Amino acid sequence: IHHLVQDHTTMEVLLGELRELMAGRGGLLPEPLPFRSFVAQARLGVSREEHERYFAGLLGDVVETTAPFGLVEVHGDGSGTEQVKREIDGELAGRVRVVARGLGVSPATVFHLAWARVLAAVSGRDDVVFGTVLFGRMNAGAGSDRVPGLFINTLPVRVGTGGVGVGEALEGVRRQLAELLVHEHAPLALAQQASGVPGGSPLFSSVFNYRYSRMPDGGPDQPHGSGLDGVELVYLRDRSNYPLNVSVNDLGTGFALTVHAAVPADAGVVCGLVETVLGGLVGALEEGGGGWLSGVDVLGAAERERVLVGWNGVVSAEVGERSVPELFAAQVVRTPDAAAVICGDARVSFAELDARASRLAGFLRAQGVGAESLVGLCLPRGVDLVASVLAVWKAGAAYVPLDPEYPAERLAFMLADSRAVLTLTTEEILEDLPADRNRYVALDDPLVVGALAGGLSVDSVPPFVPGQLAYVMYTSGSTGRPKGVAVTHGGLANYVGWAVGAYGMAGGGGAPLHSSLAFDLTVTSLLVPLVSGSAVVASAAGGAEALAELLGVNRGFGLVKAVPGHLPLLAELLTPERAAGSSRRLVVGGEALAGADVRGWLGRVPDSVVVNEYGPTETVVGCCVFEVRAGQEVGEVVPIGRPIANTRMYVLDAGLEPVPVGVVGEIYVAGTQVARGYRGRPGLTAERFVACPFEPAARMYRTGDLARWGADGQLVYVGRADEQVKIRGYRVEPGEVGAVAASHPGVAQAVVVAREDVPGDRRLVAYVVPAEAGTGSELPSVVREFVRARMPEFMVPSVVVVLEALPLTVNGKVDHRALPVPEVVAGASRRAPADAREEVLCAAFAEVLGLPDVGVDDDFFTLGGHSLLA
């Protein structure tokens, strides 16, 4: 019998009548009642206007869908759902009935509240809405309990779970369920329209069904549940368009639970959550119901242990027991004549590199550099850069990486903020560095060269003090000020020591150095080869093209470190022959990694391994990894995997409680690799580096990244909790860029957002309001140049859109969803192609930029291009 014309009561009535007929008692059955009487009762009962008033009061200020596990698709056919059935523990079932009877409520009310608490945890909200299935026969007239037909109706229940006690919340649910009985025949569409949820979006995506039954819930696994001799019931599995359905069968004494769930929800996990919360609620009510509803545990002891301990990084005393300078010194002893750095025609052995670093360390000490001092490094990739890093550590100091390509204003801020004692550079770069009061030492200055040759050397390595500074690396800041992350030797030693073993660097091969020292992925390329006895092969040019050239010339690298945007570029720049055998491991980090790019690389280099490495600068480069090999199934988004040794990663809700498997929460990182904090920013440090509630006297870093645990214990990155984004592998705070754009005298207001109007091509777009009317025509190019003079190239907006006013929400905030899609057009006075060659080039540029056409004289970057597209 199709569900369209029957419900659970109908089946009980039908089987009961069959039983009487087969027993020869058919004449004793009451006179059948027509279903049309119910229809009339429903239409002539509560008016539509009364329904509208009630649901407007209940739901008028609900503006977002309650989406458990992020599930919002309510138009499916249920074919992708998993079903799990479980009986509630008998002892717990008895306690539910006792406490409900004592409080004058039904067990259904207790179960509804339990589901609200679970729903709050799996949707990340403290104000939840879900559908409840109403019996439909309470106000359907006399005898409706024995009329076959579909009486049930689904209507919304709203429960606030934050800042409310268990007892108070239970009374609120009891009252609301009683009110819903008055409106049990109201159309669901009416309730949806009365809410503040935009049209086209569902009000809820989960349904809770509490039903009273005189027989166990049947199903394909219970083919003989009719109770009639010689009659077999054949069940078809009911499917709902809702992605999460929870049903409770009240069997008179016990309770049976059935869950249908679509991925990423796990039906078995949901069953466990419901039972855990039910036990916690009953316990709280037995003690008077005074505790907070939000304080009722959602995870059972075993599940909590699994996500907090079982899936976290192993504790290893061996990893990180020696500092990076100590590891390098030991390598010098083992392989003094092996190549340590190769750059063009220059080839320096471990012994020669160590000698250079020792002489420079002696020079630095003579300049007053010592423990906890900071030394700026503004040098090109090459031997001097590598020797300078080692020299700073031998002198007992820490380095501040400075990219020579950064604008002078940004470099000036970093030097002033870090209070660097001096900065090592070259005479060529020195010409472009900010003067101020900064002290520079050009390593190729003849006087410096002479001083290094005749000065004292520092041959020994300072004792390993895990808490001592190793480097201070600046990242984007939301206030317009970059923030310096203070990384310790202990954290660095743990990462490097782990990476040597995990990435198989004992097998040699070295690594290419193609990125800026100011980008923390360079730490891997620079240090992991040096401590494992292989060479750092540096490219002075840098970038994707330089990396491709290094891979094409040098065969068999032990590892290559890159950002996801490099993978499709390398596929274009390297022939299959040159790509094959280029590297044993491709370690990718910096932003989300697409499965298609991984499959493409492994298709060309099947003998290599792709490693998706996750880690904020504040936790030393990488703290979580996932490896992919050829032939391995990988989804569209590659997981970030599991934490590395001596690192713990917690996925927590707003109350710092672990979220269930499949639920999105914020990543917090604890362990050896957590940085000291932000240089000179105690307030910001206290905000982001917080006490860890799961480890005594430990801190954890609040990343602002969102992720969820998969059922296999792998972490899946979801996105940012704030507006911070990754652009071409660099972490960028759009607010910082917006603050700079807004500081232009011709700009009254500015907001910068990251857009991905073309899949895979994320770029910054600035929306500006002119300070004076009629001055907007030249403003886009002026603002871009203004920002370029003050910020790195990757932080310059690809497009600047001029608006008369910024769109605002009802709360007065900028409405990001209302910001228009930028229209990038070629120059109005452009020169058309003059011959076939120019026509081909312009067509290629237009294709890359996603534009209908491009003129010969148009500027690639002004039209939204960037280095990776180039």
Order of alpha helices (4+ residues) and beta strands (2+ residues): alpha-alpha-alpha-beta-alpha-alpha-beta-beta-alpha-alpha-beta-beta-beta-alpha-alpha-alpha-beta-beta-alpha-beta-alpha-beta-alpha-beta-alpha-beta-alpha-beta-beta-alpha-beta-alpha-beta-alpha-beta-alpha-alpha-beta-alpha-beta-beta-beta-beta-beta-beta-alpha-beta-beta-beta-beta-beta-alpha-beta-beta-alpha-beta-alpha
